[in-house]
C-alpha cells in the first residue's frame, strides 16, 4: 500500500514585489526523501521553503500535510524574546525529560546552552535554532543554510546526524560537499519553475547544463522558424493578394511564445585586477605568539608567504583564525616574535562581519562614500580599477537592478550583502587578498566564478573558510589551528590536510616537539649522519616542499586538461602552462637535492 506524502503543494503561485515568483508550482515530499533545494540567489528558495513550512501563504494553491505529520523549520533569524538563555529557547516545546536532546545537539554544534540570549551572536542564535529543530526530531525537516556559521567539525557532526536520521529533509546549502554527501534527489528553482530529479546534488550541474543546452537549441530553432515565417508573410503580400490568415495567426502565436520565454539571469561580472607586483616574499612571521585572557591563540608560530601563495586557515569557531590573519597583515601586533611584510603590498579585505557595509545607507551610498572609490565631486560615479563607472552600471555587474541601488543595505539577503562587499573589494587594485569567510550565503554559480578569478589572480590570497570543497579548489597550503595555541602548516587544501595529518609529518610545525631526555646535541647529530646541521634541516623539510609542489602541479594539470581553455582564455592557458613548467622544474630539483642529501647521510 502506497504511503501518503509528508507534504504536497499543488498549483501554488506567489507574486512578490509585483513580479511572479512562482506560477502553478507543484511538488511532493515523500517519507525518506533527502532533497537538495538549489537555485540562484534571489530565485525564491527560502520563500518556497517558508511556504512548505506554512509560514508564508501563497496567493493561490494548496498545501497538504497529513494529520499527525510534524514539519520542522530552522529559522534564520529566530525570535528569542521571553527566553533567558539559548538552551531555554532550544528546549521550548520539548516534552518534559527530553531537554537532554538539546545538550547533545549543542555539544555537536559547538555552542553553550547557558549563554544569555542578549549576549549571543547571530551565529550562536542560528546554532540554537538548529539544535531546537534537531532535538524536536520532526518527520520532515526543512533546513535553510544550516551550515552557515558552523565550523567544519560542527558541519561534519550535522552531516553524520542527518545521514543516520529516519526523518525526511529538504536542504538549502551552498556547501557542495555537504549536499553531495547527504542528498538523493534535487529540486531546482529556475525562473519560477521547479524541476525535480531523482538524483542527488552530485549530478545536479550536469543536469542543469544539459537542460540549458536543450533550452538554447529550442530557442534557436524557434528563432529560425519565426524568421522563415516572417519572410513568407512579407513575400506573400506581393505574390498573392489573399494570404493564409491561419499561418499569419500561427506566426503571431510563435512570436508571443518567444516573447514569454524568460531569459536566464547572467552571471555576476566578477573581476579582480592585481596592482603593482609585490615582492617575492610577501609575509615572514618568525616565532609569533598571542594570548587573550590567559588563553593562547597561537604559540611560537612561523610562516613564510610567497607571492601567488593561496593559504587557507582552518579550525573550530573561536580558535583565533581571524586574529592570526590580522597579525600576519600587521593589523594586530603579536605578544612576541616578529612579522615582516614584503615590499609594495596593496591589500584588499573581505570581512566576515560585513562591517564595511553601513546597513542604513543605500547600495549607492555604500559605494560612493568609500574614499578609494569616490570620483571627484561626482555623486553618480565610482572609480573601478582606475576607470570611472556609473554606480548603477557597476551594481548591475553584480546582479543588482536599478531599483535596488537606492534601497538600504539592511534589506538585502545574506548573499546579496556578500556580492556588494565583493563589488567594493574588486573595484580596487590589490596584490594581497584577505578573505575571511567569503563563501557564506553565496550561491553555487557565484562560488564557481569566485574560484575561477582567484585562480587567475596574480597576487597572494589568505583565506578563512569552512567550505571544504572551496578549500580544495583554491588552497595550495592549509594552516590548521586546533585551539591550544598550536598551528600546523600542511601542503594542499582540506582533503590533502586530512590525508597528511594522520599519515606523515607536516610541512612546518609552529611548536617543535619535545626532545627526548638524552637527545644528542644538534651539531653532534648532524655529524653522526654525515650532514651539516643546515643540510640535515634541509633534508627534513624537502618532503614537505615536494608535497606542496606536487599538489600545485596536480591543480595546474587539472586546469590545463580543459580542451576549451586555450581557445576561450589564451592568456590564462599561457600563464598556467608557464606556472606548470616552473613547478615541474622546481620539484625535479627538490627531488634531486633530496636524493643527494640522502646518499650523503647514508655514506
C-alpha positions as CSV (number, residue, x, y, z in Angstrom):
1,X,0.0,0.0,0.0
2,X,1.5,3.4,-1.0
3,X,2.3,5.7,1.8
4,X,0.8,9.2,1.8
5,X,3.3,12.0,1.1
6,X,4.6,14.0,4.1
7,X,3.9,17.3,2.3
8,X,2.3,18.3,-1.0
9,X,2.0,21.7,-2.8
10,X,-0.4,21.9,-5.7
11,X,-0.8,24.7,-8.3
12,X,1.0,27.2,-6.0
13,X,1.5,30.8,-7.2
14,X,3.1,33.7,-5.4
15,X,3.7,37.3,-6.6
16,X,6.4,39.2,-4.8
17,X,7.2,42.9,-5.4
18,X,4.9,42.9,-8.5
19,X,6.7,40.0,-10.1
20,X,5.5,36.4,-10.2
21,X,8.0,34.3,-8.1
22,X,6.2,31.0,-8.7
23,X,3.3,30.1,-11.0
24,X,1.3,26.9,-10.8
25,X,4.1,25.2,-8.9
26,X,3.5,21.6,-7.6
27,X,5.8,19.4,-5.6
28,X,5.7,16.4,-3.3
29,X,8.0,15.3,-0.4
30,X,7.8,11.6,0.4
31,X,8.8,9.7,3.5
32,X,12.6,9.1,3.5
33,X,13.3,11.9,1.0
34,X,16.7,13.6,1.2
35,X,16.3,16.6,-1.1
36,X,18.7,19.4,-2.2
37,X,16.8,22.6,-3.0
38,X,19.0,24.6,-5.3
39,X,18.8,27.8,-7.4
40,X,20.4,31.2,-7.8
41,X,20.4,33.8,-5.1
42,X,17.0,35.6,-5.4
43,X,15.3,32.7,-7.2
44,X,13.0,32.1,-4.2
45,X,14.5,29.1,-2.4
46,X,13.9,30.5,1.1
47,X,10.4,31.7,0.2
48,X,9.5,28.3,-1.2
49,X,10.8,26.7,2.0
50,X,8.7,29.0,4.1
51,X,5.6,28.1,2.0
52,X,6.4,24.4,2.7
53,X,6.7,25.2,6.4
54,X,3.4,27.1,6.4
55,X,5.0,30.4,7.4
56,X,4.2,32.2,4.1
57,X,0.8,31.9,2.5
58,X,0.8,31.6,-1.3
59,X,-1.6,33.7,-3.5
60,X,-3.2,30.5,-4.7
61,X,-2.8,26.8,-4.4
62,X,-3.0,24.1,-1.8
63,X,-0.6,22.9,0.9
64,X,-1.4,19.5,2.3
65,X,0.2,17.9,5.3
66,X,-1.5,14.7,6.6
67,X,-2.8,14.7,10.1
68,X,-0.2,13.7,12.7
69,X,2.8,14.6,10.5
70,X,5.2,17.0,12.1
71,X,7.1,19.5,9.9
72,X,10.0,21.4,11.4
73,X,11.7,24.6,10.0
74,X,15.1,26.0,11.0
75,X,14.6,29.7,11.5
76,X,17.3,32.0,10.0
77,X,16.5,34.8,12.5
78,X,14.8,33.2,15.4
79,X,12.6,35.3,17.8
80,X,14.1,34.5,21.3
81,X,12.2,37.2,23.2
82,X,11.0,35.8,26.6
83,X,13.9,33.3,26.9
84,X,16.8,33.8,29.2
85,X,19.3,31.5,27.6
86,X,19.9,29.8,24.3
87,X,19.2,26.5,25.9
88,X,15.8,27.7,27.2
89,X,14.8,28.7,23.7
90,X,16.1,25.4,22.1
91,X,14.3,23.3,24.7
92,X,11.0,25.1,24.5
93,X,8.2,22.8,23.3
94,X,10.0,19.6,24.1
95,X,8.3,17.1,26.4
96,X,9.4,17.0,30.0
97,X,12.5,14.9,30.4
98,X,13.6,15.4,26.8
99,X,15.8,18.5,27.3
100,X,18.9,16.4,27.2
101,X,18.5,16.3,23.4
102,X,19.4,20.0,23.3
103,X,22.6,19.4,25.2
104,X,23.6,16.6,22.8
105,X,22.9,18.9,19.8
106,X,24.7,21.9,21.5
107,X,27.8,19.8,22.0
108,X,27.8,18.7,18.4
109,X,27.1,22.2,17.0
110,X,29.5,24.0,19.3
111,X,27.5,26.5,21.4
112,X,26.8,27.0,25.1
113,X,23.2,26.4,26.1
114,X,23.8,28.6,29.2
115,X,24.7,31.6,27.0
116,X,22.3,34.5,27.8
117,X,20.2,35.4,24.8
118,X,21.1,39.1,24.9
119,X,24.8,38.4,24.6
120,X,24.6,35.7,21.9
121,X,25.9,36.4,18.5
122,X,23.9,35.9,15.3
123,X,25.8,32.7,14.7
124,X,25.1,31.3,18.1
125,X,21.4,32.1,17.7
126,X,21.3,30.2,14.4
127,X,23.0,27.2,16.0
128,X,20.5,27.3,18.9
129,X,17.7,27.3,16.3
130,X,19.2,24.3,14.5
131,X,19.7,22.5,17.9
132,X,16.0,23.1,18.6
133,X,15.0,21.5,15.3
134,X,17.3,18.5,15.8
135,X,16.0,18.0,19.3
136,X,12.4,18.1,18.2
137,X,13.1,15.4,15.6
138,X,10.1,16.1,13.3
139,X,9.2,13.7,10.5
140,X,10.1,16.4,7.9
141,X,13.0,18.8,8.5
142,X,13.3,22.0,6.4
143,X,16.8,23.3,6.7
144,X,17.7,26.7,5.2
145,X,21.5,27.2,5.1
146,X,22.1,25.1,8.2
147,X,25.9,25.1,7.7
148,X,26.3,28.9,7.8
149,X,28.3,30.0,10.9
150,X,29.3,26.3,11.6
151,X,32.9,25.3,11.7
152,X,34.0,22.2,9.9
153,X,33.7,19.9,13.0
154,X,30.1,21.0,13.5
155,X,29.3,20.6,9.8
156,X,30.6,17.0,10.0
157,X,28.6,16.3,13.2
158,X,25.4,17.6,11.4
159,X,26.3,15.6,8.3
160,X,26.7,12.4,10.4
161,X,23.5,13.0,12.3
162,X,21.4,13.7,9.1
163,X,23.0,10.7,7.4
164,X,21.6,8.4,10.1
165,X,18.2,10.0,10.7
166,X,14.9,8.4,9.7
167,X,13.3,11.7,9.0
168,X,12.9,13.2,5.6
169,X,14.6,16.5,4.9
170,X,15.0,19.3,2.4
171,X,18.3,21.2,2.4
172,X,19.3,24.6,1.1
173,X,23.1,25.0,1.2
174,X,26.0,26.4,-0.7
175,X,28.3,23.7,0.7
176,X,28.8,21.3,-2.2
177,X,30.4,18.6,0.0
178,X,27.5,18.7,2.4
179,X,24.9,18.4,-0.4
180,X,26.8,15.6,-2.2
181,X,27.2,13.5,1.0
182,X,23.5,13.7,2.0
183,X,21.1,14.2,-0.9
184,X,19.3,11.6,-3.1
185,X,17.0,14.0,-5.0
186,X,17.2,17.6,-6.3
187,X,14.6,20.3,-6.6
188,X,15.9,23.1,-8.9
189,X,14.2,26.5,-8.9
190,X,14.9,28.4,-12.1
191,X,12.9,31.4,-13.3
192,X,9.7,30.5,-11.4
193,X,9.8,26.8,-12.4
194,X,10.6,23.9,-10.1
195,X,12.1,20.8,-11.6
196,X,12.8,17.6,-9.8
197,X,15.4,14.9,-10.5
198,X,15.6,11.7,-8.5
199,X,19.4,12.0,-8.1
200,X,21.4,13.9,-5.5
201,X,23.4,17.0,-5.9
202,X,26.3,15.1,-7.3
203,X,24.5,15.0,-10.7
204,X,23.0,18.5,-10.5
205,X,25.4,20.5,-12.5
206,X,25.4,18.0,-15.4
207,X,21.6,18.0,-15.4
208,X,21.4,21.8,-15.2
209,X,23.9,22.3,-18.1
210,X,22.0,19.7,-20.3
211,X,18.7,21.4,-19.5
212,X,20.1,24.8,-20.5
213,X,21.7,23.4,-23.7
214,X,18.4,21.9,-24.7
215,X,16.7,25.2,-24.0
216,X,19.2,27.1,-26.1
217,X,18.7,24.7,-29.0
218,X,14.9,25.1,-28.7
219,X,15.2,28.9,-28.6
220,X,17.5,28.9,-31.7
221,X,15.1,26.6,-33.6
222,X,12.2,28.9,-32.7
223,X,14.1,32.0,-33.8
224,X,14.8,30.4,-37.2
225,X,11.2,29.3,-37.6
226,X,9.9,32.8,-36.8
227,X,12.4,34.3,-39.3
228,X,11.3,31.9,-42.0
229,X,7.6,32.5,-41.4
230,X,8.1,36.3,-41.2
231,X,9.8,36.2,-44.6
232,X,6.9,34.1,-46.1
233,X,4.4,36.7,-44.7
234,X,6.2,39.6,-46.2
235,X,6.9,38.0,-49.6
236,X,3.3,36.7,-49.7
237,X,1.9,40.2,-50.0
238,X,3.4,40.7,-53.4
239,X,2.9,37.1,-54.6
240,X,-0.7,36.7,-53.5
241,X,-3.5,39.2,-52.8
242,X,-5.0,36.8,-50.3
243,X,-2.7,35.4,-47.6
244,X,-3.2,32.3,-45.5
245,X,-4.5,34.0,-42.4
246,X,-4.2,30.8,-40.3
247,X,-0.5,30.8,-41.0
248,X,-0.3,34.5,-40.1
249,X,-2.0,33.9,-36.8
250,X,0.4,31.0,-36.1
251,X,3.3,33.4,-36.7
252,X,1.8,35.8,-34.1
253,X,1.4,32.9,-31.6
254,X,5.1,31.9,-32.2
255,X,6.2,35.5,-31.5
256,X,4.1,35.6,-28.3
257,X,5.6,32.3,-27.2
258,X,9.1,33.5,-27.9
259,X,8.5,36.8,-26.0
260,X,7.2,34.8,-23.0
261,X,10.4,32.9,-22.7
262,X,12.3,34.2,-19.6
263,X,16.0,34.6,-20.4
264,X,18.4,33.1,-17.8
265,X,19.9,35.5,-15.4
266,X,23.6,36.2,-16.3
267,X,26.4,35.5,-14.0
268,X,27.9,38.2,-11.8
269,X,30.7,40.0,-13.7
270,X,33.3,39.3,-11.0
271,X,36.8,40.6,-11.9
272,X,40.0,41.1,-10.0
273,X,42.9,43.1,-11.1
274,X,46.3,42.8,-9.5
275,X,48.0,46.1,-8.5
276,X,51.8,46.6,-8.8
277,X,53.7,43.4,-8.4
278,X,54.6,42.7,-4.8
279,X,58.0,41.4,-3.6
280,X,58.6,37.7,-4.0
281,X,58.4,37.3,-0.2
282,X,55.0,38.7,0.9
283,X,55.0,37.9,4.7
284,X,57.5,36.4,7.0
285,X,56.4,35.5,10.5
286,X,59.0,34.2,13.0
287,X,58.1,32.7,16.3
288,X,55.0,34.8,16.8
289,X,52.7,34.2,19.9
290,X,49.5,35.8,21.0
291,X,47.2,35.3,24.1
292,X,44.0,36.9,25.2
293,X,42.7,36.5,28.8
294,X,45.3,33.8,29.6
295,X,44.2,31.7,26.5
296,X,46.9,31.0,23.8
297,X,45.7,32.0,20.3
298,X,48.9,30.9,18.7
299,X,52.3,30.0,20.2
300,X,55.7,30.1,18.5
301,X,54.3,30.1,15.0
302,X,56.5,30.7,11.9
303,X,55.3,31.0,8.3
304,X,56.7,32.4,5.1
305,X,54.2,33.6,2.5
306,X,55.5,33.8,-1.1
307,X,53.9,35.7,-4.0
308,X,50.9,33.8,-5.5
309,X,50.5,31.5,-2.5
310,X,46.9,30.6,-1.6
311,X,47.0,29.9,2.2
312,X,43.8,28.7,4.0
313,X,43.3,28.9,7.8
314,X,41.0,26.2,9.3
315,X,39.9,25.3,12.8
316,X,37.0,25.5,15.2
317,X,35.0,28.7,15.7
318,X,36.7,30.9,18.2
319,X,40.1,29.3,17.8
320,X,41.7,32.6,16.6
321,X,41.9,32.3,12.8
322,X,40.9,35.9,12.2
323,X,43.3,37.1,14.9
324,X,46.2,35.2,13.2
325,X,45.2,36.8,9.9
326,X,45.3,40.2,11.4
327,X,48.8,39.5,12.9
328,X,50.1,38.4,9.6
329,X,48.8,41.5,7.9
330,X,50.1,43.9,10.6
331,X,46.7,44.9,11.9
332,X,47.4,43.2,15.3
333,X,50.8,43.1,17.0
334,X,52.0,39.7,18.4
335,X,52.9,39.4,22.0
336,X,56.3,38.1,20.9
337,X,58.0,37.2,17.7
338,X,58.2,39.3,14.5
339,X,56.1,39.8,11.4
340,X,57.9,41.3,8.4
341,X,55.7,42.5,5.5
342,X,57.1,42.4,2.0
343,X,57.5,45.4,-0.3
344,X,54.9,47.1,-2.4
345,X,51.9,45.5,-0.8
346,X,48.3,46.6,-1.7
347,X,45.8,44.8,0.5
348,X,42.0,44.2,0.0
349,X,40.0,42.7,2.8
350,X,36.7,40.7,2.8
351,X,35.4,41.0,6.3
352,X,33.1,38.1,7.5
353,X,31.2,40.5,9.8
354,X,30.3,42.8,6.7
355,X,31.4,45.7,9.0
356,X,32.5,47.6,5.9
357,X,28.8,48.0,4.9
358,X,26.6,50.5,6.6
359,X,23.1,48.8,6.9
360,X,21.3,52.2,7.0
361,X,22.9,53.5,3.8
362,X,21.8,52.5,0.3
363,X,23.9,50.4,-2.0
364,X,24.6,53.5,-4.0
365,X,25.8,55.4,-0.9
366,X,27.9,52.4,0.3
367,X,29.9,52.6,-2.9
368,X,30.2,56.4,-3.4
369,X,31.0,57.0,0.3
370,X,34.2,54.9,0.0
371,X,37.1,57.4,-0.3
372,X,39.0,55.0,-2.6
373,X,36.0,54.7,-5.0
374,X,35.0,58.4,-5.0
375,X,35.3,60.2,-8.3
376,X,35.9,63.9,-7.5
377,X,32.6,65.7,-7.0
378,X,30.6,63.2,-9.0
379,X,27.9,61.5,-6.9
380,X,26.8,59.1,-9.6
381,X,30.1,57.5,-10.5
382,X,32.7,55.3,-8.8
383,X,36.3,54.5,-9.6
384,X,36.7,50.9,-10.6
385,X,40.3,49.7,-11.1
386,X,41.3,53.2,-12.3
387,X,38.3,53.8,-14.6
388,X,35.1,55.8,-13.7
389,X,31.9,53.8,-13.9
390,X,28.3,54.8,-13.3
391,X,27.1,53.4,-10.0
392,X,24.1,51.6,-11.4
393,X,26.1,50.1,-14.3
394,X,28.7,48.7,-11.8
395,X,26.0,47.4,-9.5
396,X,24.4,45.6,-12.5
397,X,27.7,43.7,-12.9
398,X,26.9,42.1,-9.5
399,X,23.3,41.3,-10.4
400,X,21.6,44.3,-8.6
401,X,18.9,46.1,-10.5
402,X,18.3,49.9,-10.6
403,X,15.5,49.8,-8.0
404,X,17.9,48.1,-5.5
405,X,20.6,50.8,-5.9
406,X,18.6,53.2,-3.7
407,X,17.4,50.6,-1.2
408,X,19.1,50.3,2.2
409,X,21.7,47.5,2.7
410,X,19.7,46.1,5.6
411,X,17.0,45.0,3.1
412,X,19.5,42.7,1.3
413,X,19.8,39.0,1.7
414,X,23.0,37.5,3.1
415,X,24.1,36.5,-0.5
416,X,23.4,40.0,-1.8
417,X,25.4,41.6,1.0
418,X,28.3,39.3,0.1
419,X,28.0,40.3,-3.5
420,X,28.0,44.0,-2.6
421,X,31.1,43.5,-0.4
422,X,32.8,41.8,-3.4
423,X,31.8,44.8,-5.5
424,X,33.7,47.1,-3.1
425,X,36.7,44.8,-2.9
426,X,37.0,44.2,-6.6
427,X,36.9,47.9,-7.5
428,X,40.4,48.3,-6.2
429,X,43.7,47.0,-7.4
430,X,45.4,44.8,-5.0
431,X,48.2,42.2,-4.7
432,X,47.2,40.7,-1.3
433,X,43.6,39.4,-0.8
434,X,42.4,38.7,2.7
435,X,39.2,36.7,2.5
436,X,37.5,36.0,5.9
437,X,34.6,33.6,5.3
438,X,33.8,34.8,1.8
439,X,31.7,31.8,0.9
440,X,28.8,32.3,3.4
441,X,25.5,32.9,1.6
442,X,26.9,32.9,-2.0
443,X,25.1,30.7,-4.5
444,X,27.0,27.9,-6.2
445,X,27.4,29.7,-9.5
446,X,28.9,32.8,-7.8
447,X,31.2,30.5,-5.8
448,X,32.4,28.9,-9.1
449,X,33.1,32.4,-10.5
450,X,35.0,33.4,-7.4
451,X,37.1,30.3,-7.5
452,X,38.0,31.0,-11.2
453,X,39.0,34.5,-10.7
454,X,41.2,33.5,-7.7
455,X,42.9,31.0,-10.0
456,X,43.7,33.9,-12.4
457,X,44.7,36.4,-9.7
458,X,48.4,37.3,-9.8
459,X,48.5,38.3,-6.2
460,X,48.5,36.4,-2.9
461,X,45.4,35.0,-1.1
462,X,44.9,34.5,2.6
463,X,41.6,32.6,3.2
464,X,39.4,31.6,6.1
465,X,36.6,29.2,5.1
466,X,34.6,26.3,6.4
467,X,33.6,25.2,2.9
468,X,35.6,22.0,2.3
469,X,35.0,21.9,-1.5
470,X,36.1,25.6,-1.9
471,X,39.2,25.0,0.2
472,X,40.2,22.1,-2.1
473,X,39.6,24.2,-5.2
474,X,41.6,27.2,-4.0
475,X,44.2,26.5,-1.3
476,X,47.7,25.4,-2.0
477,X,48.6,25.4,1.7
478,X,46.5,24.9,4.8
479,X,47.2,26.2,8.3
480,X,45.3,24.0,10.8
481,X,44.6,25.6,14.3
482,X,43.5,23.2,17.0
483,X,42.7,25.6,19.9
484,X,45.7,25.1,22.2
485,X,47.9,27.6,20.6
486,X,49.4,25.2,18.1
487,X,49.1,25.9,14.3
488,X,50.4,23.4,11.8
489,X,51.1,24.0,8.1
490,X,50.2,21.4,5.5
491,X,50.6,21.3,1.8
492,X,47.4,21.5,-0.3
493,X,43.7,22.0,0.5
494,X,41.3,20.4,3.0
495,X,41.4,16.8,1.6
496,X,45.2,17.0,1.4
497,X,45.4,18.2,5.0
498,X,43.1,15.3,6.2
499,X,45.3,12.8,4.4
500,X,48.5,14.2,5.8
501,X,47.7,14.8,9.4
502,X,47.4,11.1,10.3
503,X,50.0,9.7,8.0
504,X,53.0,11.9,7.6
505,X,54.9,14.7,9.2
506,X,53.5,18.1,8.3
507,X,55.4,20.7,6.3
508,X,56.0,23.0,9.2
509,X,55.1,22.9,12.8
510,X,54.5,26.0,14.9
511,X,55.8,24.3,18.0
512,X,58.7,21.9,18.0
513,X,58.1,18.5,19.6
514,X,59.7,17.9,22.9
515,X,63.0,16.3,22.6
516,X,63.8,13.0,24.5
517,X,65.6,13.4,27.8
518,X,69.0,12.3,26.3
519,X,68.7,13.8,22.8
520,X,72.1,14.4,21.2
521,X,73.2,18.0,20.6
522,X,72.1,19.2,17.1
523,X,75.6,19.6,15.8
524,X,76.6,16.1,17.1
525,X,73.5,14.6,15.5
526,X,74.3,16.2,12.2
527,X,77.9,15.0,12.3
528,X,76.8,11.5,13.1
529,X,74.6,11.4,9.9
530,X,77.4,12.9,7.8
531,X,75.5,16.1,7.2
532,X,76.0,19.6,8.4
533,X,73.2,20.9,10.7
534,X,71.9,23.1,7.8
535,X,71.9,20.1,5.4
536,X,70.1,17.9,8.0
537,X,67.4,20.6,8.4
538,X,67.0,20.9,4.6
539,X,66.7,17.1,4.3
540,X,63.8,17.1,6.8
541,X,62.0,20.0,5.1
542,X,62.3,18.8,1.5
543,X,59.5,16.2,1.6
544,X,57.1,19.0,2.6
545,X,58.4,21.2,-0.2
546,X,57.9,18.4,-2.7
547,X,54.4,17.6,-1.5
548,X,53.4,21.3,-1.9
549,X,54.8,21.5,-5.4
550,X,53.2,18.2,-6.4
551,X,49.8,19.5,-5.1
552,X,50.2,22.7,-7.2
553,X,51.2,20.7,-10.3
554,X,48.1,18.5,-9.9
555,X,45.8,21.6,-9.8
556,X,47.5,23.1,-12.8
557,X,47.3,19.9,-14.8
558,X,43.6,19.7,-14.0
559,X,43.1,23.2,-15.2
560,X,45.0,22.6,-18.5
561,X,43.1,19.4,-19.2
562,X,40.1,21.6,-20.2
563,X,40.1,21.3,-24.0
564,X,38.4,24.8,-24.4
565,X,40.8,26.7,-22.2
566,X,43.3,27.6,-25.0
567,X,40.7,29.0,-27.4
568,X,38.5,30.6,-24.7
569,X,41.2,32.1,-22.4
570,X,44.6,32.0,-24.2
571,X,46.2,34.3,-21.6
572,X,45.1,32.0,-18.7
573,X,46.3,29.0,-20.7
574,X,49.8,30.6,-21.2
575,X,50.0,31.6,-17.6
576,X,49.1,28.2,-16.3
577,X,51.5,26.5,-18.8
578,X,54.3,28.7,-17.6
579,X,53.5,28.1,-13.9
580,X,53.3,24.3,-14.6
581,X,56.8,24.3,-16.2
582,X,58.2,26.3,-13.3
583,X,56.8,23.9,-10.7
584,X,57.9,20.8,-12.6
585,X,61.4,22.2,-12.7
586,X,61.3,23.0,-9.1
587,X,60.0,19.6,-8.0
588,X,62.7,17.9,-10.1
589,X,65.4,20.0,-8.5
590,X,64.0,19.3,-5.0
591,X,63.9,15.5,-5.6
592,X,67.4,15.6,-6.9
593,X,68.6,17.6,-3.9
594,X,66.8,15.1,-1.6
595,X,68.5,12.1,-3.2
596,X,71.9,13.8,-3.0
597,X,71.4,14.5,0.7
598,X,70.1,11.0,1.4
599,X,73.2,9.5,-0.2
600,X,75.5,11.8,1.8
601,X,73.7,10.9,5.0
602,X,73.9,7.1,4.4
603,X,77.5,7.3,3.4
